[in-house]
Amino acid sequence: MYVFKSIDKSSTVIEENVVNYTHNLTTSSLGIDSVNLVSGSISSSYWDSLNVLFYCSGSPTYLNELAFSSNIHSFAETDGFQYLHKFHDYPSSSIVTIPSTYYGEKIKEKSFTLIDKSFTDNSSNNPTIKDDGFGNLYSTNAHHSQSTNNASSSENYVGNIFYDLGFVVITETGSWSGSVNYSDITNNTNYTLQFDSFNTIKTHEYSVTLNPNEFNHSMNYTLKNPLSGSYDTINEFTASLLGTPYLSQEFTSSAFSPYITEINLYVPNVLEPVIRARFPKSIKKSKKIATTFKIRLDL
């Protein structure tokens, strides 16, 4: 009687698939927060941390070479680099933090949109900020723009987004419109966020093949013939079934085949299954042809 059988490892397939999900969040969404960063003020520690981690703070020479070099900016403009130059040019910034619960591994590039509902221009448009796919933020409807409100020029960049950390930093403090400055956006205001999360799902596929001569006996004890006698309780009846090796007559013919309800996968020296695959419908075991079951597990 077959109870266990080794899996053919050569038939095991492992593949990765990227899954995206669009999130629509507001300032009231759990974990969404914004902080106004001002150099030398009470929030100076935030400013210093951001400086050290993302904006190359430290040696003035190092800053001048990496953060302010016009050659670097020109190269970045061509090949799609992240611009970090405006953080140092202005005395304050705003940061929006997004928990990884929403974005997973990272925020998908070129999917981010921030709309501040607290401000409008004379045409009732709200400030709208998007990412360019390289970690730079720009406004799509700013009144003051050097190249028609798109991401083609670094002059239009108003901040940065760090996709894998969920940090959105608005570094521009100039005017979005005549009465609204970028430093006002997300600063104690009502704004919405839309972006796609990025998650990699690893799928393991195991092939389990049952040959005609294998697994032809049932492990269901209710097929057994109870010992003769009377039983006062269900426990006594169950004990009788478990205590006999004999099947009921209708289950002893050569035509009988058990039904498969689940397949359990084990690892060596562990008695409990690590994976249990239950079928939505019982499947009759064939004694004539080999049957292969494919078990897919998403991790």
C-alpha positions in Angstrom: 0.0 0.0 0.0 1.4 3.3 -1.1 1.1 6.2 1.4 4.1 8.3 0.5 5.9 8.9 -2.7 8.9 11.2 -3.6 8.3 14.1 -5.9 10.2 14.2 -9.2 12.3 17.4 -8.6 13.0 17.7 -12.3 9.3 18.4 -12.8 9.1 21.2 -10.2 8.7 24.7 -11.8 9.6 28.0 -10.0 8.6 31.2 -11.7 8.3 34.9 -10.7 5.4 37.2 -11.7 5.1 40.9 -11.0 1.8 42.1 -9.6 0.6 45.7 -9.6 -2.3 47.2 -7.7 -3.6 50.7 -7.9 -4.0 52.5 -4.6 -6.1 55.6 -4.0 -5.3 57.1 -0.7 -6.1 60.3 1.2 -4.7 62.1 4.2 -7.1 60.1 6.4 -5.6 56.7 5.2 -3.9 54.8 7.9 -0.1 55.6 8.0 -0.1 58.5 5.5 1.7 61.4 7.0 3.5 64.6 5.9 6.2 66.7 7.6 7.4 70.2 6.8 11.2 70.2 6.9 12.9 73.5 7.7 16.7 73.8 7.9 17.8 75.1 11.3 14.3 74.9 12.9 12.6 72.4 15.2 12.4 69.9 12.3 16.1 70.3 11.6 16.8 66.7 12.5 14.5 65.5 9.7 16.3 67.8 7.4 19.7 66.5 8.4 18.6 62.9 8.1 17.2 63.4 4.6 20.3 65.3 3.7 22.6 62.5 4.8 20.6 59.6 3.4 19.5 61.0 0.0 21.1 64.4 -0.9 24.8 63.8 -0.6 25.3 66.1 2.4 28.8 66.2 3.9 31.9 67.5 2.2 31.2 70.8 0.3 33.5 69.5 -2.4 31.5 66.3 -2.7 28.3 68.3 -2.8 29.6 70.5 -5.5 30.7 67.6 -7.6 27.6 65.4 -7.3 24.7 67.7 -6.5 25.4 70.9 -8.3 27.5 69.9 -11.4 25.8 71.1 -14.5 27.5 68.3 -16.5 25.9 65.7 -14.3 22.5 67.4 -14.8 23.0 67.4 -18.6 23.9 63.7 -18.6 21.0 62.9 -16.4 18.6 64.8 -18.6 19.7 62.5 -21.5 19.8 59.1 -19.8 17.0 59.5 -17.2 18.7 60.1 -13.9 17.2 61.3 -10.6 17.9 65.0 -10.0 18.7 65.9 -6.4 19.8 69.5 -6.9 16.9 71.6 -5.6 16.9 70.3 -2.1 20.0 72.4 -1.3 18.8 75.5 -3.1 15.8 76.2 -0.9 15.5 76.6 2.9 12.6 74.1 3.4 10.9 71.0 2.0 7.9 68.8 2.6 8.0 65.0 2.9 5.1 62.6 2.6 5.6 59.1 4.0 3.8 56.0 2.6 3.9 52.7 4.6 5.2 49.7 2.7 1.9 48.0 3.5 0.5 49.9 0.5 3.4 49.8 -2.0 5.0 46.4 -1.2 8.5 46.2 -2.7 8.3 49.6 -4.2 6.1 52.2 -5.8 5.9 51.4 -9.5 7.7 54.0 -11.6 5.7 56.6 -13.5 2.5 55.7 -11.6 2.5 58.3 -8.8 0.0 61.3 -8.7 -0.5 63.7 -5.8 -3.4 66.2 -5.9 -3.8 68.8 -3.2 -7.5 69.4 -2.7 -7.0 72.4 -0.4 -5.9 74.8 -3.2 -7.2 75.9 -6.5 -6.3 78.4 -9.2 -8.8 80.8 -10.9 -9.9 77.9 -13.1 -10.7 75.6 -10.1 -7.7 73.4 -10.9 -6.0 71.7 -8.0 -2.1 71.4 -7.8 -1.2 68.1 -9.4 2.2 66.5 -9.1 3.4 63.4 -10.9 6.6 61.4 -11.2 8.6 61.0 -14.4 9.6 57.4 -13.9 13.2 58.3 -12.8 12.5 59.6 -9.3 11.7 63.2 -10.1 8.5 65.0 -9.4 6.9 67.7 -11.6 3.6 69.6 -11.8 1.4 68.9 -14.7 -0.6 72.1 -14.3 1.7 74.7 -12.8 1.3 78.3 -13.8 5.1 78.9 -13.7 6.8 76.4 -15.9 9.7 76.4 -18.3 8.5 73.8 -20.7 4.8 73.3 -20.8 4.4 71.4 -17.5 6.1 68.2 -18.5 9.2 66.2 -17.4 11.4 67.1 -20.3 13.4 69.7 -18.4 15.0 69.5 -15.0 13.9 73.1 -14.5 10.3 71.7 -14.0 11.3 69.3 -11.3 9.7 70.2 -7.9 11.0 67.3 -5.8 11.9 63.6 -5.7 10.3 60.3 -5.0 12.2 57.4 -3.5 10.2 54.4 -4.9 11.5 51.6 -2.7 11.1 53.6 0.6 7.8 55.3 0.0 9.2 58.8 0.5 7.9 61.8 -1.5 9.9 65.0 -1.1 8.7 68.3 -2.4 11.9 70.5 -2.6 10.6 73.5 -4.7 9.4 76.4 -2.6 8.5 78.7 -5.5 5.1 79.5 -6.8 2.7 76.9 -8.3 0.3 79.7 -9.0 0.0 83.3 -8.1 -1.3 82.5 -4.6 -0.1 79.0 -3.9 3.5 78.0 -3.2 4.9 74.5 -3.4 5.8 74.8 0.3 2.1 75.0 1.0 1.3 71.7 -0.7 0.8 68.7 1.7 1.6 71.0 4.6 -1.5 70.4 6.9 -3.7 70.1 3.8 -6.1 67.7 2.2 -4.4 65.8 -0.5 -4.9 62.5 -2.4 -2.3 59.9 -3.5 -2.6 57.5 -6.4 0.1 55.0 -7.3 0.6 51.3 -8.3 2.3 49.0 -5.8 4.9 46.6 -7.0 5.1 43.0 -5.7 6.9 40.0 -7.0 5.1 36.7 -6.4 7.1 33.5 -6.6 5.1 30.5 -7.8 6.2 26.9 -7.0 4.5 24.2 -9.1 4.8 20.6 -8.0 3.8 17.7 -10.2 2.4 14.6 -8.4 1.9 11.6 -10.6 -0.1 8.6 -9.5 0.5 5.4 -11.5 -2.3 2.8 -12.0 -0.8 0.4 -9.3 -0.3 3.1 -6.7 -2.6 4.6 -4.0 -5.5 2.1 -4.7 -6.4 1.7 -1.0 -8.5 4.2 0.9 -7.4 5.8 4.2 -11.0 6.5 5.1 -11.8 4.4 8.1 -15.5 4.6 7.5 -15.1 2.1 4.7 -14.3 -0.6 7.3 -16.8 -3.1 8.6 -17.5 -2.6 12.3 -17.0 -5.5 14.7 -20.1 -7.3 15.7 -21.9 -6.1 18.8 -23.9 -3.2 20.0 -22.6 0.4 20.6 -24.0 2.9 23.0 -22.1 5.9 21.8 -20.5 7.2 18.6 -17.1 6.9 20.3 -17.6 3.2 20.8 -18.6 2.8 17.2 -15.6 4.8 16.0 -13.3 2.7 18.1 -14.8 -0.5 16.6 -14.1 0.8 13.1 -10.5 1.7 13.9 -9.9 -1.6 15.6 -10.8 -3.8 12.6 -8.7 -4.5 9.5 -11.6 -5.6 7.4 -13.5 -3.5 4.8 -17.2 -3.6 4.2 -18.1 -6.1 1.5 -19.2 -3.4 -1.1 -15.6 -2.0 -1.0 -13.7 -5.2 -1.6 -14.4 -5.9 -5.3 -11.8 -5.3 -8.0 -14.0 -2.6 -9.4 -13.6 -0.4 -6.4 -11.3 2.6 -6.5 -10.9 5.2 -3.8 -11.7 8.9 -4.3 -8.9 11.4 -3.8 -9.9 14.4 -1.7 -6.5 16.0 -0.9 -2.7 15.7 -1.4 -0.3 16.4 1.4 3.3 17.4 0.8 5.9 16.6 3.5 9.6 17.3 4.2 11.9 14.6 5.6 11.6 13.8 9.3 8.5 15.9 9.7 5.3 14.0 10.5 2.9 16.9 9.8 2.4 18.0 6.1 3.9 21.4 5.2 1.5 21.9 2.3 -2.1 20.5 2.1 -3.9 20.7 -1.3 -7.6 20.1 -1.0 -9.7 19.5 -4.1 -13.0 21.3 -4.5 -14.4 18.0 -5.8 -13.4 14.4 -5.0 -11.6 12.7 -7.9 -11.8 9.0 -8.5 -8.4 7.2 -8.7 -7.8 5.5 -12.0 -6.4 1.9 -12.2 -5.8 2.1 -15.9 -3.9 5.3 -16.6 -1.4 7.5 -14.8 -2.9 10.7 -13.3 -0.8 13.8 -12.8 -1.9 16.6 -10.4 -0.2 20.0 -10.5 0.0 21.9 -7.2 0.7 25.6 -7.5 1.8 27.6 -4.4 2.2 31.4 -4.5 4.7 32.8 -2.0 
